[in-house]
Amino acid sequence: MEQTFFKIIPQPTSEMAITIHVSHSANLCQFLSFGMQKVPIQMNSSEEVMINELHLSDALIQLLNIPTFCDFEIIFEEDTIILGPYLGILTPIKKNLQTYLNDLNGYIFHYHKIKGAIAAFSIEDIDMTSAQILKAYIYNPKQQEWIMMPNIPFPSAIFNRCKVTKNPKWSYISTVYQKKIFNYPTFHKWEMYEWLQREPSLRNTLPKTALCNKPRDILRFLKTYKRAYLKPIGGTFAKGIIEITVSENVIHLRYQKRKKTIHHLIDNRKDLIKFLRKLLQKNTYIMQEAIELLTIDGQIIDFRQIYLKNQKGLWQEAGLFARYGKAGSAVSNITSGGKARFGEMALMEMFPEDMAKDLLEQITNLCRLASSCLEEHLIQCGNLGFDFAIDKNQKLWIIEINNEDPDHRIALVSNRKDLLYYTRLQNMLYTKFLSGFNS
């Protein structure tokens, strides 16, 4: 059965009224729900109303601040008519959110498959007293642009794209939405390691890792592992990663700075401690055992698996990509000068067919097991980026899992713009699923 989408037709009246076609007369309701707000209404039916129209009074539209330029679906639930979907994208805090909207256009590229109202806003725009969003941008499909709207109700479900911190507003959001917000809360590298290493089926796929608060933690780790990566506990895009190699009495540091590979030699313990102490003043780090990765022409290779939930609330793989680091670089990230290509093709070229297929199956199983583990720790997931590595013995390792706005733009670098739009569509359809509109 084809889904009906309704146009909002404003009616100049002060009554809290809604009028629908007589074919819906068996579903006359006492309340209208829009997002997290529910109000009493007078509901009427008429043959003069088109079957795909909802006639709403001006008073009702103004009270709920309903964007009349959007097309909606409706759900009848007992004595309530639910207007939606009304979806939220929670964005990082920006001085001017409007400058950030271009990055969100990929999420509404397939708006015709989503419909409803889509609002972008930051945590600072949430007002706990009035239970409203003080300033948000709503996508207008008719003008194909984001429109600023003040004082709107909370959406029915939220896709989180930013780092979560402990403060009253985040606690409030957690209470209001519970399982209707995903990629929430975010986790850092050490939390991921602690959770996954407790699982027997995952433990042996994790490089040995230690939390580092003081220089002596790093020195202790280097006594066992002569080559390791020092990583900011909450870093993304390979920022701040330092490869440390111990060779006799010399410490070799290698890292990226403005897309250039920097080599730094330290030949005494005092200078090393001074260097490490300065780093640890700014951030908490982990030390991770360096895996002897496969290389081609001096380029290290690892893999990014896009793993997300779809409109049915089910996990699916949405693209595996091979990342080739810049020659001589310690990292493979695209932002550090690396390149990417479709992962399955790369595996088929690197290994015999049977081995490549076995590795693909292992990746599938590890994504399933690890995402399940995360959700057991009350992490509501729906959009993940898995970083895998293969060592010189063809063993597969989980290097990292990112749920703080995973960067699926790697699809663009691999000439798969269609896949980027597909992943972002699935993010919105899963948000729609959480909102209750899962037809």
ABEGO torsion letter per residue (X at the ends): XBBBBBBBBBBBBABBBBBBBAAAAAABBABBBBEABBBBBBBBBBAABBAABBBBBAAAAAAAGBBAABBBBBBBBEABBBBOBBBBBBBBBBABAAAAAAAAAAAAAAAAAAEEBBBBBBAAABBAAAGBBABBBBBBAAAGBBBBBBGBBBBABBBBABBBBBBAAAAAAAAAAEAABBGOBBBBAAAAAAAAAABAAAAAABBBBBBBABAAAAAAAAAABABBBBBBAABBGGBGBBBBBBBEABBBBBBBBGGBBBBBBBABAAAAAAAAAAAAAABBBBBBBBBBBBBBGGBBBBBBBBBBBBAAGBBBBAEBBBBBBBBGBABABAAAGBBBBBAAAAAAAABBAAAAAAAAAAAAAAAAAAAAAAAAAGBBBABBBBBBBBBAAGBBBBABBBABGBBAAAAAAAGBAAAAAAAAAAAAAAAAAAAGBAX
